[in-house]
Structure formats: structure tokens, C-alpha cells
Amino acid sequence: MEDEVDRLVAAWRRERPDLDVEPLEVLSRVSRLARHLDRARRLAFSEHSLEPWEFDVLTALRRAGAPYQLSPGQLLTQTLVTSGTMTNRIDRLAKKGLVERLPDPNDRRGVLVRLTDEGRDRADQALAGLLDQERAILAELSTAQRGELAGLLRQLTAPFDNIPG
């Protein structure tokens, strides 16, 4: 079965035989798959009136376990955004009633961000929708192939996930 990347690679091999274009065979497919996944994510989230960034913050809190709260700094670490961006996101989610700010009992100057019941319900529903979309994307692969692919992708992403700072 041929795909668009096969055609792209063949064209580059024809036009630039002096270059080793083999990385395109893997990374162009990863890039194309990322675009399809982004569309699937947006669809799953929009069905629950959430933006991707809202889902990211809500699910970071949901994964924290009861009482579903984190400090803004912990949210920064998990969502890879700046403190100014996180402050804006927390404000917007609080205005929608999906999170609330509480005083940090361990730091008089600090706050904790807690998921509301509505926020937890929306995160749970959007996650279920996302998993349906992702299962459809992976439907052509067997369970063993999914495991193998996950392992190979882990090898590529782990160095990026373990960079200090």
C-alpha cells in the first residue's frame, strides 16, 4: 500500500539523489499522523465545548487524583506553558466554573487550583471521546503492532521528555 509520503520520498530521491531522504519516511509520517490526531482531538473536545488547552489543564488536575488539585507551578510543569499563559488559562477556566482557586494551606501566599465537579465531568467525557477517536486511528494495527509502535516512539520521545529545565 502506497501513501503520500512514499510519493514525496520518491520525488525527492529523483530530484536530489545526492541526499539521504530516509528520515522523511518515518518523520513525515509522524508529522502527518500528528495533524490527523490534532483534528481528532479538536473534534472530541469540541463535542464537550472544550479547547485543546482546556482539556490539557483539566486532565492534568484529573490525573492528580482526589481532591484533583495542583499548584499553578505543577500545572506549568505538566502543560509546558509560561506562568503568564497559565494564569490566563486558570482565570478563563475559573470563569467557566471548571476550576476554582483555593488558598494553599502550606503556603499563605500560594494558591491551589482545584477541579470542580463540572470540570471533572467534562474532562472525563472528553477523554472518553478522545479515546474513541484514537482507537479509530489505530484500528489498522494489531495489539502487538500497537505495543511495538509505542515502544519505538518512546525511544524517540524519551530524550526530549528528560531534558532538564
Secondary structure, DSSP 8 states (H G I E B T S, - for coil): ---HHHHHHHHHHHH-TTS--HHHHHHHHHHHHHHHHHHHHHHHHHTTT--HHHHHHHHHHHHT-TTTEE-HHHHHHHHT--HHHHHHHHHHHHHTTSEEEEEETTEEEEEEEEE-HHHHHHHHHHHHHHHHHHHHHHTTS-HHHHHHHHHHHHHHHHHHHT---
